[in-house]
Amino acid sequence: MKRVHCIISGDIVGVGYRTWVVRLAHAFRVMGWVKNREDRTVELVAEGEKEALEKLVVACKKGPDVAWVSHVEITWDRATREFMDFAVVY
């Protein structure tokens, strides 16, 4: 089990990016959360199998069709196993 922390920049707020990430996370069977930040970036923390997390990161770099992703800052760590689901947090 691994943990990934991402800060996503671009034109991604107000286009359904967080909901899109939640659907992907459920499909990839990873746990964690995603949220909008005050600086108009999106932050996510996800835990799961490394291969599933890598797929999530690749998808987040592209985003949904209505979004434009300019940069993804990625940090890897060991999983803490603190999450039971994947959801939007506020």
Secondary structure, DSSP 8 states (H G I E B T S, - for coil): -EEEEEEEEEE-TTTTHHHHHHHHHHHHT-EEEEEE-TTS-EEEEEEE-HHHHHHHHHHHHH--TT-EEEEEEEEEEE-----SSEEE--
